[in-house]
Structure formats: structure tokens, C-alpha cells
Amino acid sequence: MATSNLDRITVDPRQCDGKPCIRGLRIPVHLILRLLANGKTPTEVVATYPELEPADIEQAVAYVAFGDRCPPPGHGTRMD
């Protein structure tokens, strides 16, 4: 059983068309995933976007990996 709190993922309808972002920054989760899918390492992503931290990358991946099992951001998450 894995437990995670996705406290770094935020959704604000006034920001990035309500898409999930990292810590209220205008960096959407889908951008991070696209960079990783195109071969960037997490270290390279953080170097490209220095306002990000390694934990932001981890939570972006976890958020997408759990898909519909993932509750809305800000609700604390227990993933079984």
C-alpha cells in the first residue's frame, strides 16, 4: 500500500485554464510529463525550470500515474 499527499499539485480555474499545476506556479503538470516523455531527466527539468524542486517532478508523475484514483488536489491523498 502506498500513501502520498499531493500537496504540490494545485488547480485554480483562473490559472492555466484550470489545469493541474505545480504549487500555484504557471507550470502545468502536463508540461513536466511532456518533457520527461521527450527524454529529459528530472534533473534537466529542474535545471530548465529552477523554481521547481525534485519533489514537484515526483508528484507530477504520481498525479498522472494514479489517474482517476487521484482525488482533486488539496484534499490529501491516500492511494491504496
Secondary structure, 3 states (H helix, E strand, C coil): CCCCCCCCEECCCCCHHHCCEECCCCCEHHHHHHHHHCCCCHHHHHHHCCCCCHHHHHHHHHHHHCHHHCCCCCCCCCCC
